[in-house]
Structures are given as structure tokens and as C-alpha cells.
Amino acid sequence: MNSCILMAEITQDPQLRYTSENQTPIAEMLVQFSGLRPEDAPETLKVVGWGNLAQEIQEKYHAGDRVILEGRLGMVTVERSEGFKEKRAELTIARIHRLEGAELSTNSAAPAVETAPAKSRPAAPAANRPAAASAPKVPAAQPAQDYDDIPL
């Protein structure tokens, strides 16, 4: 199964166009994400969204937004002006999520967080602790159905 999740920054505003056959909306944009190692240059990837998702992307997302993209990674052949064909990776997305105030770093060293020592507050006696059985049971979240209309 081809499924990708990518955290990236939008570098080019989404462009909305329509197919010639049935006027289905298509949004295209470029995103950038960090390399695997800190010394690697950032990578750029073309992202495509279809239908209602395309319209949502064009209306709500802009260059500079940090997002999480879920979709399928594919290779497309592009005719170059120099007269040869080139293969490029392209992500066809099924979902997009905005990251508010998040940093885009993958393998950078995070600063150490100091915490107060545990001895600053004594533990509550067992008689004062709430019983675990009295906590309400919350059912596990059901995974979202993915109705992909392209058969494999």
C-alpha cells in the first residue's frame, strides 16, 4: 500500500485549475521539507489535491503555512523544454492539516528540558488516591474510513 505522511512548509501558493472533461478542480502547490541529516539541503515536492479538497486547499492554505500532508507518492514524467523527459515525484493528497506555531525540524537536537525534582511534593497516601476502577471507560477511537476510488 502506498501511503505517505509528510510534514512540510508550503513554498508556492496553491494554483487551482479544472480538468477539461468534467471540470473537476485540481489544486497544485510546492512544499519544502528538511533533509534526513542536518547538513542536507531542503527538498521540494509538488503536491496535488483533487475535488472538494482542491477548493479547500486553494481557499485556506498559502505560502509559508506549515502543514501535515497525507496521501500517495507517485512518479510523473514531465516533458522538458530541452527536448527530453524527466521523472519527478508528486504527492497526491487525501488530507491536509495545518500546524499552528510548530517548528519544521527533523533531526535537529532539541534543547534539554529541565524538570523540578520529584521530592518537591510528597506522594499522596493510598487511601486518598482515586480508585482506577471508578474512572469512566472511554471507547477506543475508530480509524477513519478511507474510500479511495482508485482500485489497485
PEURVEN-V839654 format. One record per backbone hydrogen bond with DSSP energy under -0.5 kcal/mol. CO is the residue of the C=O (numbers start at 0). NH is the residue of the N-H. If there is no record, write none. Layout:
((CO | NH) (CO | NH))
This chain:
((0 | 2) (3 | 70) (5 | 7) (5 | 68) (7 | 66) (8 | 31) (9 | 63) (14 | 27) (16 | 25) (18 | 22) (23 | 18) (24 | 50) (25 | 16) (26 | 48) (27 | 14) (28 | 46) (29 | 10) (29 | 11) (30 | 44) (31 | 8) (32 | 42) (36 | 39) (39 | 34) (42 | 32) (44 | 30) (45 | 90) (46 | 28) (47 | 92) (48 | 26) (49 | 52) (49 | 53) (50 | 54) (51 | 55) (52 | 56) (53 | 57) (54 | 58) (55 | 59) (56 | 60) (61 | 64) (64 | 9) (65 | 98) (66 | 7) (67 | 96) (68 | 5) (69 | 93) (69 | 94) (70 | 3) (71 | 91) (73 | 89) (75 | 77) (75 | 87) (77 | 79) (77 | 85) (79 | 82) (83 | 79) (85 | 77) (87 | 75) (88 | 45) (89 | 73) (89 | 91) (90 | 47) (90 | 92) (91 | 71) (94 | 69) (96 | 67) (97 | 99) (98 | 65) (98 | 100) (102 | 104) (111 | 113) (116 | 119) (117 | 120) (124 | 127) (124 | 128) (125 | 128) (130 | 133) (131 | 134) (136 | 138) (144 | 146) (145 | 147) (146 | 148) (148 | 150))
